[in-house]
Amino acid sequence: MRLTLYGKPGCHLCEEAARLLAELAAEFDWDVTERDITADPALEERFRYLIPVVEVDNAVLVYPPITAERLLESMAEVRR
């Protein structure tokens, strides 16, 4: 599974989501990439008021609150 975390510097919810993803990635062998939305105007426009957002395999978006349960549900949805 490939996950992308969209966030920005100084966002405590983004930092919490990144910690959770790192913990789960070690357990489930996920590939996690972090994207700073402030570095890309299109991403900033798209996610400005929604972060943190996790994208699962370029298919499913998980919006806050980001929890282990919601991430695992999204994984199951992608596998269907």
OpenMM code with the backbone's topology and positions (N, CA, C; nanometers):
from openmm import Vec3, app, unit

residues = "MET ARG LEU THR LEU TYR GLY LYS PRO GLY CYS HIS LEU CYS GLU GLU ALA ALA ARG LEU LEU ALA GLU LEU ALA ALA GLU PHE ASP TRP ASP VAL THR GLU ARG ASP ILE THR ALA ASP PRO ALA LEU GLU GLU ARG PHE ARG TYR LEU ILE PRO VAL VAL GLU VAL ASP ASN ALA VAL LEU VAL TYR PRO PRO ILE THR ALA GLU ARG LEU LEU GLU SER MET ALA GLU VAL ARG ARG".split()
positions = [
    Vec3(0.0839, -0.1185, 0.0000),
    Vec3(0.0000, 0.0000, 0.0000),
    Vec3(0.0877, 0.1238, 0.0000),
    Vec3(0.0441, 0.2210, -0.0729),
    Vec3(0.1142, 0.3491, -0.0768),
    Vec3(0.0203, 0.4560, -0.0213),
    Vec3(0.0709, 0.5299, 0.0782),
    Vec3(-0.0072, 0.6360, 0.1396),
    Vec3(0.0656, 0.7683, 0.1233),
    Vec3(-0.0117, 0.8734, 0.1006),
    Vec3(0.0429, 1.0082, 0.0934),
    Vec3(-0.0285, 1.0930, 0.1970),
    Vec3(0.0504, 1.1573, 0.2819),
    Vec3(-0.0037, 1.2477, 0.3830),
    Vec3(0.0135, 1.3901, 0.3324),
    Vec3(-0.0971, 1.4594, 0.3137),
    Vec3(-0.0952, 1.5993, 0.2746),
    Vec3(-0.1094, 1.6838, 0.4007),
    Vec3(-0.0156, 1.7747, 0.4200),
    Vec3(-0.0181, 1.8611, 0.5370),
    Vec3(0.0690, 1.9832, 0.5137),
    Vec3(0.1015, 2.0516, 0.6223),
    Vec3(0.1900, 2.1675, 0.6117),
    Vec3(0.2664, 2.1837, 0.7427),
    Vec3(0.3794, 2.2523, 0.7368),
    Vec3(0.4586, 2.2753, 0.8578),
    Vec3(0.3785, 2.3533, 0.9618),
    Vec3(0.3974, 2.3163, 1.0890),
    Vec3(0.3310, 2.3872, 1.1975),
    Vec3(0.1900, 2.3395, 1.2262),
    Vec3(0.1444, 2.2404, 1.1545),
    Vec3(0.0096, 2.1860, 1.1735),
    Vec3(0.0191, 2.0690, 1.2719),
    Vec3(-0.0308, 2.0882, 1.3947),
    Vec3(-0.0178, 1.9820, 1.4949),
    Vec3(-0.0993, 1.8585, 1.4592),
    Vec3(-0.2117, 1.8744, 1.3916),
    Vec3(-0.2889, 1.7581, 1.3488),
    Vec3(-0.2130, 1.6786, 1.2431),
    Vec3(-0.1388, 1.7489, 1.1575),
    Vec3(-0.0573, 1.6829, 1.0562),
    Vec3(0.0560, 1.6046, 1.1218),
    Vec3(0.1152, 1.6638, 1.2241),
    Vec3(0.2230, 1.5962, 1.2963),
    Vec3(0.1714, 1.4704, 1.3654),
    Vec3(0.0531, 1.4779, 1.4242),
    Vec3(-0.0070, 1.3609, 1.4886),
    Vec3(-0.0370, 1.2521, 1.3858),
    Vec3(-0.0889, 1.2920, 1.2708),
    Vec3(-0.1182, 1.1952, 1.1643),
    Vec3(0.0106, 1.1302, 1.1149),
    Vec3(0.1168, 1.2079, 1.1020),
    Vec3(0.2459, 1.1543, 1.0562),
    Vec3(0.2987, 1.0510, 1.1557),
    Vec3(0.2862, 1.0782, 1.2853),
    Vec3(0.3303, 0.9818, 1.3873),
    Vec3(0.2497, 0.8520, 1.3786),
    Vec3(0.1198, 0.8655, 1.3635),
    Vec3(0.0341, 0.7483, 1.3527),
    Vec3(0.0698, 0.6663, 1.2289),
    Vec3(0.0889, 0.7341, 1.1171),
    Vec3(0.1247, 0.6632, 0.9940),
    Vec3(0.2585, 0.5923, 1.0075),
    Vec3(0.3542, 0.6557, 1.0720),
    Vec3(0.4855, 0.5933, 1.0914),
    Vec3(0.4727, 0.4667, 1.1760),
    Vec3(0.3935, 0.4727, 1.2809),
    Vec3(0.3724, 0.3551, 1.3659),
    Vec3(0.3062, 0.2418, 1.2879),
    Vec3(0.2014, 0.2748, 1.2139),
    Vec3(0.1284, 0.1731, 1.1393),
    Vec3(0.2085, 0.1212, 1.0206),
    Vec3(0.2888, 0.2060, 0.9589),
    Vec3(0.3703, 0.1647, 0.8442),
    Vec3(0.4684, 0.0557, 0.8849),
    Vec3(0.5235, 0.0668, 1.0037),
    Vec3(0.6163, -0.0350, 1.0522),
    Vec3(0.5445, -0.1684, 1.0708),
    Vec3(0.4205, -0.1630, 1.1140),
    Vec3(0.3434, -0.2850, 1.1390),
    Vec3(0.2882, -0.3469, 1.0106),
    Vec3(0.2440, -0.2626, 0.9168),
    Vec3(0.1749, -0.3109, 0.7978),
    Vec3(0.2559, -0.2992, 0.6688),
    Vec3(0.3795, -0.2534, 0.6773),
    Vec3(0.4671, -0.2405, 0.5606),
    Vec3(0.4075, -0.1483, 0.4535),
    Vec3(0.3608, -0.0319, 0.4983),
    Vec3(0.3095, 0.0684, 0.4067),
    Vec3(0.4221, 0.1603, 0.3642),
    Vec3(0.4121, 0.2136, 0.2443),
    Vec3(0.5047, 0.3155, 0.1951),
    Vec3(0.4362, 0.4505, 0.2148),
    Vec3(0.4916, 0.5353, 0.3019),
    Vec3(0.4293, 0.6638, 0.3350),
    Vec3(0.5151, 0.7784, 0.2823),
    Vec3(0.4507, 0.8697, 0.2116),
    Vec3(0.5139, 0.9906, 0.1611),
    Vec3(0.4404, 1.1100, 0.2190),
    Vec3(0.5151, 1.2115, 0.2617),
    Vec3(0.4525, 1.3342, 0.3109),
    Vec3(0.4658, 1.4426, 0.2052),
    Vec3(0.3572, 1.5160, 0.1831),
    Vec3(0.3572, 1.6261, 0.0866),
    Vec3(0.3188, 1.7541, 0.1583),
    Vec3(0.4014, 1.8557, 0.1421),
    Vec3(0.3764, 1.9882, 0.1981),
    Vec3(0.2895, 2.0648, 0.0995),
    Vec3(0.1661, 2.0906, 0.1365),
    Vec3(0.0750, 2.1574, 0.0433),
    Vec3(0.1171, 2.3003, 0.0128),
    Vec3(0.1962, 2.3620, 0.1010),
    Vec3(0.2376, 2.5009, 0.0760),
    Vec3(0.3431, 2.5097, -0.0335),
    Vec3(0.3995, 2.3968, -0.0725),
    Vec3(0.5014, 2.3954, -0.1783),
    Vec3(0.4399, 2.3819, -0.3175),
    Vec3(0.3097, 2.3606, -0.3242),
    Vec3(0.2429, 2.3393, -0.4524),
    Vec3(0.1092, 2.4141, -0.4501),
    Vec3(0.0957, 2.5200, -0.5299),
    Vec3(-0.0282, 2.5988, -0.5279),
    Vec3(-0.1549, 2.5172, -0.5535),
    Vec3(-0.1469, 2.4175, -0.6393),
    Vec3(-0.2654, 2.3359, -0.6681),
    Vec3(-0.3057, 2.2538, -0.5458),
    Vec3(-0.2066, 2.1973, -0.4775),
    Vec3(-0.2375, 2.1210, -0.3554),
    Vec3(-0.2885, 2.2116, -0.2445),
    Vec3(-0.2305, 2.3304, -0.2339),
    Vec3(-0.2758, 2.4239, -0.1307),
    Vec3(-0.4209, 2.4650, -0.1558),
    Vec3(-0.4547, 2.4871, -0.2807),
    Vec3(-0.5923, 2.5230, -0.3155),
    Vec3(-0.6879, 2.4078, -0.2840),
    Vec3(-0.6456, 2.2871, -0.3156),
    Vec3(-0.7305, 2.1693, -0.2979),
    Vec3(-0.7514, 2.1324, -0.1508),
    Vec3(-0.6438, 2.1382, -0.0700),
    Vec3(-0.6493, 2.0860, 0.0662),
    Vec3(-0.6364, 2.1907, 0.1767),
    Vec3(-0.6338, 2.3164, 0.1427),
    Vec3(-0.6073, 2.4237, 0.2389),
    Vec3(-0.6840, 2.4092, 0.3704),
    Vec3(-0.8121, 2.3842, 0.3646),
    Vec3(-0.8944, 2.3795, 0.4858),
    Vec3(-0.9272, 2.2372, 0.5318),
    Vec3(-0.8619, 2.1389, 0.4716),
    Vec3(-0.8977, 2.0004, 0.4983),
    Vec3(-0.7895, 1.9197, 0.5691),
    Vec3(-0.6678, 1.9708, 0.5777),
    Vec3(-0.5546, 1.8915, 0.6268),
    Vec3(-0.5684, 1.8549, 0.7730),
    Vec3(-0.5083, 1.7440, 0.8102),
    Vec3(-0.4328, 1.6499, 0.7280),
    Vec3(-0.5268, 1.5585, 0.6475),
    Vec3(-0.4811, 1.5220, 0.5295),
    Vec3(-0.5540, 1.4301, 0.4432),
    Vec3(-0.4573, 1.3188, 0.4054),
    Vec3(-0.5063, 1.1956, 0.4097),
    Vec3(-0.4252, 1.0810, 0.3685),
    Vec3(-0.4874, 1.0224, 0.2437),
    Vec3(-0.4046, 1.0046, 0.1417),
    Vec3(-0.4481, 0.9414, 0.0183),
    Vec3(-0.3966, 0.7982, 0.0183),
    Vec3(-0.4832, 0.7038, -0.0110),
    Vec3(-0.4485, 0.5627, -0.0096),
    Vec3(-0.4451, 0.5100, -0.1529),
    Vec3(-0.3261, 0.4682, -0.1961),
    Vec3(-0.3069, 0.4113, -0.3305),
    Vec3(-0.3700, 0.4961, -0.4409),
    Vec3(-0.3583, 0.6261, -0.4299),
    Vec3(-0.4111, 0.7186, -0.5309),
    Vec3(-0.5601, 0.6994, -0.5564),
    Vec3(-0.6319, 0.6427, -0.4592),
    Vec3(-0.7717, 0.6106, -0.4839),
    Vec3(-0.8678, 0.6653, -0.3790),
    Vec3(-0.8322, 0.6571, -0.2530),
    Vec3(-0.9238, 0.6924, -0.1451),
    Vec3(-0.8618, 0.8021, -0.0607),
    Vec3(-0.9401, 0.9028, -0.0290),
    Vec3(-0.8943, 1.0099, 0.0585),
    Vec3(-0.9554, 0.9917, 0.1968),
    Vec3(-0.8699, 1.0028, 0.2993),
    Vec3(-0.9150, 0.9937, 0.4376),
    Vec3(-0.8995, 1.1329, 0.4979),
    Vec3(-1.0098, 1.1886, 0.5447),
    Vec3(-1.0104, 1.3224, 0.6033),
    Vec3(-1.0114, 1.3125, 0.7557),
    Vec3(-0.9786, 1.4214, 0.8232),
    Vec3(-0.9777, 1.4207, 0.9691),
    Vec3(-1.1145, 1.3831, 1.0255),
    Vec3(-1.1152, 1.3192, 1.1392),
    Vec3(-0.9999, 1.2823, 1.2195),
    Vec3(-0.9306, 1.1583, 1.1618),
    Vec3(-0.7995, 1.1614, 1.1571),
    Vec3(-0.7205, 1.0494, 1.1075),
    Vec3(-0.6960, 0.9549, 1.2251),
    Vec3(-0.7538, 0.8363, 1.2161),
    Vec3(-0.7366, 0.7369, 1.3210),
    Vec3(-0.6918, 0.6053, 1.2575),
    Vec3(-0.6387, 0.5163, 1.3385),
    Vec3(-0.5978, 0.3845, 1.2884),
    Vec3(-0.7185, 0.3115, 1.2292),
    Vec3(-0.8311, 0.3201, 1.2950),
    Vec3(-0.9514, 0.2521, 1.2477),
    Vec3(-0.9934, 0.3027, 1.1100),
    Vec3(-0.9927, 0.4324, 1.0928),
    Vec3(-1.0345, 0.4890, 0.9633),
    Vec3(-0.9356, 0.4529, 0.8533),
    Vec3(-0.8067, 0.4500, 0.8861),
    Vec3(-0.7067, 0.4116, 0.7865),
    Vec3(-0.7242, 0.2662, 0.7454),
    Vec3(-0.7457, 0.1784, 0.8418),
    Vec3(-0.7635, 0.0367, 0.8104),
    Vec3(-0.8913, 0.0131, 0.7298),
    Vec3(-0.9963, 0.0872, 0.7590),
    Vec3(-1.1185, 0.0788, 0.6790),
    Vec3(-1.0910, 0.1219, 0.5354),
    Vec3(-1.0106, 0.2246, 0.5169),
    Vec3(-0.9772, 0.2720, 0.3830),
    Vec3(-0.8960, 0.1691, 0.3068),
    Vec3(-0.8060, 0.0992, 0.3779),
    Vec3(-0.7281, -0.0072, 0.3142),
    Vec3(-0.8209, -0.1156, 0.2621),
    Vec3(-0.9185, -0.1534, 0.3432),
    Vec3(-1.0141, -0.2567, 0.3033),
    Vec3(-1.0947, -0.2099, 0.1821),
    Vec3(-1.1309, -0.0838, 0.1785),
    Vec3(-1.2067, -0.0287, 0.0661),
    Vec3(-1.1265, -0.0352, -0.0629),
    Vec3(-0.9979, -0.0049, -0.0560),
    Vec3(-0.9123, -0.0078, -0.1748),
    Vec3(-0.8974, -0.1510, -0.2262),
    Vec3(-0.8917, -0.2465, -0.1358),
    Vec3(-0.8694, -0.3867, -0.1743),
    Vec3(-0.9928, -0.4503, -0.2385),
    Vec3(-1.1097, -0.3913, -0.2214),
    Vec3(-1.2326, -0.4489, -0.2791),
    Vec3(-1.2328, -0.4424, -0.4284),
] * unit.nanometer
topology = app.Topology()
chain = topology.addChain("A")
for resn in residues:
    res = topology.addResidue(resn, chain)
    for name in ("N", "CA", "C"):
        topology.addAtom(name, app.Element.getBySymbol(name[0]), res)
